[in-house]
Amino acid sequence: MGDETADERRARLRALREDAGKGAPESAREAEAAPEVTFRNYVPRDDALARGKLPAATAPATSAIGGEEETGTGAKRLALESNVGDVDPSMLAPRRVNWDLKRDVEPKLEKLERRTRRALVDIAREEERKRAAA
């Protein structure tokens, strides 16, 4: 093995590749190479890929959700409809744009405010000492 030339090694490798390819038929090798693809939200342009498109999902009918068939009296549906007008419009309005910034920065501002007051007191005491010494 160590004595073979580059040409002999190439020929041996080529023969091994050919033998490995003879074991599986062409269609089986293609099936292994290309996995099955399914598309949920994408509509493929290629006809070969279009068979992998999943059917569109549909929402259930509202009567099945409302509960009329379940209870027979429609009590759930009346309860849901009565709550529609009870919503306060101010609760639906978005918060101010910077409410999260104020929430996150407020503790830091409080800390800075305490330090500022302490520094002002220290400055006032220092000035008072200077006046008393002079």
N, C-alpha and C positions, 0 to 999 in steps of 0.2 A: 504494500500500500504506500509506503513512504517513497518508493522508487518511481511511481508513475509520473508521467509528464502532465502538463496542464491540459493538453489535448485529450489524453486518456481520461483524466478526471472529468472534463466537460462531457465527454461521450457517456461516461458512466452515470453522471447526474441526469443527463438528458434521457437516458434509458429508464432511470428510476421514475422520473416525472411522467413519462409515457405509460409505464406500468401502473402508476397510481391513478392515472386518468381513465384507464380501461375498466377499472372495477365498478364504477358507477355510470349509469347511462346519462346522456346529456341533459334530459329533462330533470332528473333528480338533482344534478349539480346546480341547475338554474334555480330549482325550488329552494335549495339550501342557501343559495347566495342572496335571493330576494325575499325578505320576510313579508308577511301579509300586513298591509298598511290600511288602517281605517281612519276616516276623516269625520269628525263630529261637527266642526264649525267651518271647515274649509270646503269649498266646492272646487274640485280639481278640474283643470281645463283638458287634460289628457283623458281620452276615452278609456284607456287601459286602467287608469287610476280611479275612474268614476264608479267602478263597481265596488270600491271600498268605502263609498260614502254611506254613512249611517242615516236612517230615516229621521226626519225632523221630529223632535219631541213635542207633544201637545199637552196643554194644561187640562186638568180634569174639569168637568162641567161645574158651574157654580152651584147648582142645585144639590150636587153630591156633597159639597163642602158646607152649604148652608144648614143642612141637617133636617130638611123637611121629610125626607124619606126615613131618616133614622127615628125621629120622634113622632112624626105624623101630625104634630100640632104647629110646627114652625116656630117654636119658642126660641130656639137659638137664633133664627133669622131675625125675629123681632128684637131680640136683645142686641144684636149687632147693629141693626138699623137705628135703634134709639140712641146709640152712642155716637153716631156720626155728627150730630149738631152740638154735642157737648164739648167739642175741642176748642180750647182757647187759642185764638189766632196769635197771641203773643208767645205762646209756647212753640209755635211753628216757625217764628221768625228766627233767622240765624243769629248767633251771638256776634258780638263785635269782633272785628278782624283780629285785634290784638289781645283778646282775653287770655289766651294761653301764655303769651309773653308776660303779661302782668302776673299771672299765677306763678310762673317759674322764677321771675326776677324778684318778686315781693320779699321773700326771706333774705335775699342778699341786700336789698335796699334797707331793710330794717337793721341789719347788722352794720351797714355803712352809716346809717343815721345815728346809731348808738356811739360808734367811734367818733363821728363828727361832733356830737355833743360833748363827749369826753375831752376831745382835743380843744374845743372852745373853752371848756372849764379850765383846762390846764393853762391855756394862753392867758385867760383872765387872772388866774392865780399868779402867774409869772409877772404880769404887768403890775399887780397889786404889790408883790414883793419889791419890784423895782421902785415903785412910788414910796413905799415905806422905808426903803434903804436910802433914798435920796433926800 
